Amino acid sequence: MTQRRRNRHRKRRVGRRAFLIGLGGSVSAALTYYLLRSIPAGNNAEPAPSPQAAPNPALPSGEWRAVWVSYLEFAEMDFSSESAFRADAAALMDNCLSLGLNTVIAQVRPFGDALYRSSLFPWSHLCTGVQGQDPGFDPLDVLLTEAHARGLSLEAWVNPYRLRSSASMPPVLAESSLLNAHPEWVCTVNEGAYLNPAIPEAADYVVQGVAELVQNYAVDGIHFDDYFYPTTDPSIDAAQFAASGETDLTAWRRANVTRLVKAAHDAVKAADPTLRFGVSPQGNPDNDRNEQYTDLSVWLTASGADAVVDYLCPQIYWGYGYTLSSGSTRFAFENITAEWLALPRAESTALYFGLGAYRVGVGDGGANADSVSQWCTGSALARQVTDLRSAGAGGWALYRYGSLFRSDESGLAAAERAALTALDG
């Protein structure tokens, strides 16, 4: 596999250091020892060296241009053999490069499983159709090789808590799934199953998984999305809250989430202080604080040894002029981005924005039709990117990748690609 130690001596790609925002705090020797000791031996075969990364002089210095590649995209890729998967991965990376992107955020742990060789998590069902079944090759190694050969950074996207989103996703869980191996760590919400953020052993396991990734693979960072507390229902962690002696459930839950995110950040920095750790929360700051228990003020302002993240990338999937049925325009793109940019943050913490590529040409799923027309144009994303640059944002990420290459009657995907690639870097 493409191991971290092999990557340290590789010539750095143009653009990567420009994207790094600070080196983060030092991590205690005790935490480092614990994390590394907790990772079982194995997965240490020496691989063939990865191709040297090619500089891309077209990339604008310092701007993070990313795309999320989710399990939905991987479900469309051919895992039948390494060569078949490599062909699809190469086409994906070529597409990303053609759009002027410089970072791929690959969802390598979507359901408490892995698209890489792990001693902690079973193989993802995306690889063979059966969770826990070895596909005979390492998809993450292939993705890293193809990305780095083109000068693209690749961040490993991890869902920290989700084990199952519904009764059919994944359809059958492996015996080694944490839902089966440690049911006492799991809470269920409707048909979904999630690690309980109030269980310290579950949080520690998530951090061990992060340490395993950055130790064994030459990823350029770790990316969490907004799967934290799956519900506001007080029953899921009532016993732990009662035992804590605390009286403010919301503050206690925020502290639980921050503790895990901080530990994951520190595990990344322990492996390589130049690696990045970022989180993509919801676009609504109120929901982040009160429903998913994200302490935005701490995450954005902490620095040095206290740093929690290197960047936040809120998911701003609303169009210009977006209007709620109440008449509020708070979530219109131009208003909510300004609200985020006005939040206090440390100089070492970057703020990017997630943009809804999947909504271009099909409306934005809003409360009324007023903002739908704002998406029905082939330059919607290009306009958003241009405005974010003017406002001083450090970069952006597109969701979803597949939407940029869809074929439909409107032809907007092609128009959107043309508009993005025509941007002056």
C-alpha positions in Angstrom: 0.0 0.0 0.0 1.0 3.6 -0.4 2.4 4.1 3.1 2.9 7.4 4.9 6.6 6.9 5.6 7.3 6.5 1.8 5.5 9.8 1.2 7.6 11.9 3.5 10.6 11.9 1.2 8.6 12.4 -1.9 8.9 15.8 -3.6 6.0 17.9 -2.5 3.4 18.8 -5.0 3.0 22.4 -6.1 0.0 23.8 -4.2 -0.1 21.5 -1.2 2.0 23.6 1.1 0.2 26.6 -0.1 -3.0 25.0 1.2 -1.7 24.1 4.6 -2.9 26.5 7.3 -0.5 26.2 10.2 1.1 23.1 11.6 -1.2 22.6 14.5 -0.3 21.8 18.1 2.0 19.2 19.4 0.5 16.0 20.7 1.4 14.4 24.0 3.6 11.4 23.9 1.0 9.4 25.9 -1.7 10.0 23.3 0.7 9.1 20.4 1.8 5.9 22.2 -1.8 4.9 22.9 -3.0 5.4 19.3 0.0 3.6 17.7 -0.1 0.8 20.2 -3.8 0.3 19.5 -3.3 -0.4 15.9 -2.8 -4.2 15.3 0.3 -5.2 13.3 -0.1 -6.1 9.7 -0.6 -4.2 6.5 3.2 -3.6 6.4 4.2 -5.1 3.1 6.5 -2.8 1.1 4.7 -1.5 -2.0 6.1 -0.3 -5.3 6.8 3.5 -5.1 4.0 5.7 -6.3 4.5 7.9 -9.3 6.0 11.3 -8.7 3.4 14.0 -8.5 3.3 16.4 -11.4 3.1 20.1 -10.6 0.1 21.8 -12.0 1.0 25.5 -12.7 -2.7 26.3 -13.6 -3.8 26.0 -10.0 -4.3 29.4 -8.2 -1.9 29.6 -5.3 -3.6 29.1 -2.0 -7.1 28.3 -3.2 -8.6 25.0 -2.2 -10.6 23.6 -5.1 -12.1 20.3 -4.1 -14.8 17.8 -4.9 -16.5 15.2 -2.7 -16.5 11.7 -4.2 -19.0 9.8 -2.1 -20.2 6.2 -1.8 -22.8 7.1 -4.4 -20.1 7.7 -7.0 -18.2 4.6 -5.9 -21.3 2.5 -6.4 -21.1 3.4 -10.1 -17.4 2.3 -10.3 -16.1 -1.1 -11.4 -14.6 -3.0 -8.5 -14.4 -6.3 -10.4 -10.6 -6.1 -10.7 -7.8 -3.8 -9.9 -7.3 -2.9 -13.5 -11.0 -2.1 -14.0 -11.1 0.1 -10.9 -7.9 1.8 -11.9 -9.4 2.7 -15.2 -12.4 4.3 -13.6 -10.2 6.0 -11.0 -7.9 7.4 -13.7 -10.9 8.8 -15.6 -12.3 10.4 -12.4 -8.9 12.1 -11.6 -8.6 13.3 -15.2 -12.1 14.8 -15.0 -11.2 16.6 -11.7 -8.0 17.9 -13.2 -9.9 19.1 -16.3 -12.1 21.2 -14.0 -9.1 22.9 -12.5 -9.6 21.2 -9.1 -6.7 20.4 -6.9 -8.2 18.2 -4.2 -10.3 15.0 -4.2 -12.2 14.2 -0.9 -12.8 10.4 -1.2 -15.3 8.7 1.1 -13.2 5.8 2.3 -15.2 5.0 5.5 -18.9 5.5 4.7 -20.6 3.0 7.1 -18.1 1.9 9.7 -16.4 0.0 6.9 -13.4 0.7 4.7 -12.3 1.0 1.1 -8.8 0.2 2.2 -7.0 -2.6 4.2 -7.9 -2.0 7.8 -7.3 -4.0 11.0 -10.2 -2.1 12.6 -13.0 -2.0 10.1 -14.4 -4.5 7.6 -14.2 -4.1 3.9 -17.0 -1.9 2.5 -19.8 -3.6 0.7 -19.2 -1.2 -2.2 -16.1 -3.3 -3.1 -17.8 -6.7 -3.7 -21.4 -6.3 -2.7 -20.7 -8.0 0.6 -19.4 -6.1 3.6 -16.3 -7.7 5.0 -15.3 -9.4 1.7 -11.7 -8.7 0.4 -11.8 -7.4 -3.2 -8.3 -8.6 -3.8 -6.8 -5.2 -4.2 -6.7 -1.9 -2.3 -9.0 0.8 -3.7 -7.5 3.6 -1.6 -4.0 2.8 -2.8 -5.3 3.0 -6.4 -7.0 6.3 -5.8 -3.9 7.8 -4.1 -1.6 6.6 -6.9 -3.9 8.0 -9.7 -4.4 11.3 -7.8 -0.8 11.9 -6.9 0.4 11.1 -10.4 -1.7 14.0 -11.6 -0.6 16.5 -8.9 -4.0 16.2 -7.1 -4.2 16.0 -3.3 -6.5 13.3 -1.8 -8.1 13.7 1.6 -9.7 10.6 3.2 -13.3 11.3 4.0 -14.5 9.5 7.1 -18.0 9.3 8.6 -17.0 9.1 12.2 -20.3 7.6 13.7 -22.5 6.1 11.0 -22.7 2.3 10.7 -26.0 2.1 8.8 -28.2 4.8 7.3 -31.2 2.5 6.7 -32.2 -1.2 6.9 -30.9 -1.6 3.3 -27.8 0.5 3.5 -25.6 -1.5 3.8 -27.9 -4.4 3.1 -26.1 -6.9 5.4 -23.5 -6.0 8.0 -20.3 -8.0 8.5 -19.9 -10.0 11.7 -17.0 -7.6 12.5 -19.2 -4.5 12.1 -19.2 -2.6 15.3 -23.0 -3.0 15.4 -22.3 -6.7 15.9 -19.0 -6.5 17.7 -19.9 -3.7 20.1 -23.6 -3.2 20.3 -23.2 -1.4 23.6 -21.5 1.4 21.7 -24.3 1.9 19.3 -27.5 3.9 19.3 -30.3 3.5 16.7 -32.4 6.2 15.2 -35.2 5.0 13.1 -33.6 2.5 10.8 -30.1 4.0 11.2 -27.3 2.9 13.5 -24.6 5.1 14.8 -21.8 5.0 17.3 -22.9 6.9 20.4 -20.7 10.0 20.9 -21.3 9.7 24.7 -19.4 6.3 24.8 -15.6 7.1 25.3 -14.6 3.7 24.0 -16.5 4.3 20.7 -14.9 7.7 20.3 -11.5 6.3 21.0 -12.1 3.7 18.3 -12.9 6.4 15.8 -9.6 8.1 16.6 -7.7 4.8 16.3 -9.1 4.5 12.8 -7.9 7.9 11.9 -4.4 7.1 13.2 -4.4 3.9 11.2 -5.2 5.7 8.0 -2.6 8.4 8.3 0.1 5.9 9.4 -0.5 3.5 6.6 -1.5 5.7 3.7 0.0 8.7 2.0 -3.3 10.7 2.3 -3.0 14.5 2.3 -5.5 14.9 5.1 -8.5 13.5 6.9 -12.0 14.9 6.3 -15.1 14.5 8.6 -18.5 15.4 7.4 -21.6 16.3 9.5 -22.5 12.9 10.9 -22.2 13.6 14.6 -25.1 13.3 17.0 -27.8 11.6 14.9 -30.7 13.0 17.0 -31.6 15.4 19.8 -33.5 12.7 21.6 -32.2 12.7 25.2 -32.8 9.0 25.7 -29.8 7.8 23.6 -27.2 8.9 26.2 -29.4 9.5 29.3 -27.4 7.0 31.4 -24.0 8.5 30.5 -25.3 12.1 31.1 -26.7 11.1 34.5 -23.4 9.6 35.4 -21.5 12.6 34.3 -22.9 14.9 37.0 -23.4 17.6 34.4 -26.6 19.6 34.2 -26.6 21.1 30.7 -27.2 18.3 28.1 -26.4 20.5 25.1 -23.1 21.8 26.5 -22.1 18.2 27.6 -22.9 16.8 24.1 -20.9 19.6 22.5 -17.9 18.7 24.8 -18.2 15.0 23.8 -18.1 15.9 20.1 -15.3 18.4 20.5 -13.2 15.9 22.5 -13.4 13.4 19.7 -12.7 15.9 16.9 -9.8 17.3 18.8 -8.3 13.9 19.4 -8.7 13.0 15.7 -6.9 16.3 14.8 -4.1 15.5 17.1 -3.7 12.0 15.8 -3.3 13.4 12.3 -0.7 15.8 13.5 1.2 13.1 15.4 1.7 11.2 12.2 2.7 14.2 10.1 2.2 17.8 11.2 1.8 18.9 7.6 -1.3 16.9 7.1 -4.7 18.6 7.2 -7.7 17.8 9.2 -11.1 19.4 8.4 -14.8 19.1 9.0 -17.7 19.9 6.8 -20.7 20.8 9.0 -24.2 21.7 8.0 -24.7 25.1 6.4 -27.1 26.2 9.1 -25.0 27.3 12.1 -28.0 27.0 14.5 -28.5 23.3 13.6 -24.7 22.7 13.9 -24.7 24.1 17.5 -28.0 22.7 18.8 -28.8 19.6 16.8 -25.4 18.1 16.0 -23.6 19.7 19.0 -20.8 21.4 17.1 -19.1 24.1 19.1 -18.4 26.4 16.2 -16.8 29.1 18.3 -14.2 26.8 19.8 -13.5 25.0 16.6 -13.0 28.2 14.6 -11.0 30.2 17.2 -8.7 27.6 18.8 -5.1 27.6 17.6 -1.7 26.2 18.5 -1.8 23.3 20.9 -5.5 23.9 21.4 -6.4 23.7 17.7 -9.4 21.5 16.9 -9.5 21.7 13.0 -7.4 23.1 10.2 -10.5 24.1 8.3 -14.3 24.1 8.3 -16.2 23.7 5.0 -19.9 24.3 5.8 -22.3 22.9 3.2 -24.0 25.9 1.6 -26.4 24.3 -0.8 -28.8 27.3 -1.2 -29.1 29.5 -4.3 -29.0 33.3 -4.6 -32.2 34.9 -3.2 -33.3 31.7 -1.5 -36.4 32.5 0.5 -38.1 30.5 3.2 -41.9 30.2 3.3 -41.7 32.5 6.3 -40.2 35.2 4.1 -36.7 34.9 5.6 -33.8 35.2 3.3 -31.2 34.3 5.9 -30.2 31.2 3.9 -29.9 33.0 0.5 -26.4 32.2 -0.7 -25.2 35.8 -0.4 -26.5 36.1 3.2 -25.5 32.8 4.8 -21.9 32.9 3.4 -21.5 36.4 4.8 -22.8 35.2 8.2 -20.2 32.4 8.2 -17.4 34.7 7.1 -18.2 37.1 9.9 -17.7 34.5 12.6 -14.5 35.0 14.6 -11.8 32.5 13.7 -8.1 32.0 14.3 -5.6 33.0 11.6 -4.6 29.4 11.4 -8.1 28.1 10.7 -9.3 28.2 7.1 -13.0 28.6 6.0 -14.1 27.0 2.8 -17.6 26.5 1.4 -19.4 23.4 0.1 -21.4 24.1 -3.0 -24.4 22.0 -4.3 -23.4 20.9 -7.8 -26.3 18.5 -7.8 -28.8 21.3 -7.6 -27.7 23.1 -10.8 -30.5 22.9 -13.4 -32.9 21.0 -11.1 -33.8 23.6 -8.5 -32.6 23.6 -4.9 -35.3 21.8 -3.1 -36.3 24.9 -1.3 -39.4 26.0 0.5 -40.7 27.8 -2.5 -40.0 28.4 -6.2 -38.4 31.9 -5.7 -34.8 30.5 -5.6 -35.2 27.7 -8.1 -34.4 29.9 -11.0 -31.2 30.9 -9.4 -29.9 27.4 -10.0 -31.3 27.0 -13.5 -28.3 28.5 -15.2 -25.1 27.0 -16.5 -23.0 29.5 -14.5 -24.5 29.2 -11.0 -21.5 27.5 -9.4 -19.0 29.7 -11.3 -20.8 32.8 -10.0 -20.7 31.4 -6.5 -17.0 30.7 -6.7 -16.3 34.2 -8.0 -18.3 35.8 -5.2 -16.5 33.6 -2.6 -13.2 34.7 -3.9 -14.2 38.4 -3.7 -15.4 37.8 -0.1 -12.1 36.3 1.0 -13.0 32.7 1.4 -10.1 30.3 1.1 -11.7 27.8 -1.2 -14.7 25.6 -2.0 -15.8 22.0 -2.6 -18.4 20.7 -5.0 -21.0 18.1 -4.1 -21.8 15.9 -6.0 -19.1 14.9 -8.5 -21.5 12.9 -10.7 -23.8 15.9 -11.2 -21.0 17.7 -13.1 -21.0 14.9 -15.7 -24.6 14.0 -16.0 -26.5 14.0 -19.3 -29.8 15.6 -19.3 -32.0 17.6 -21.6 -30.8 20.9 -20.2 -27.2 20.3 -21.0 -26.4 22.3 -17.9 -23.7 20.0 -16.7 -21.6 20.7 -19.7 -22.3 24.4 -19.4 -21.3 24.3 -15.7 -18.0 22.6 -16.5 -17.3 25.2 -19.2 -18.0 28.0 -16.8 -15.8 26.6 -14.0 -12.9 25.9 -16.3 -13.1 29.3 -17.8 -12.5 31.0 -14.4 -9.4 33.0 -14.2 -7.0 31.4 -11.7 
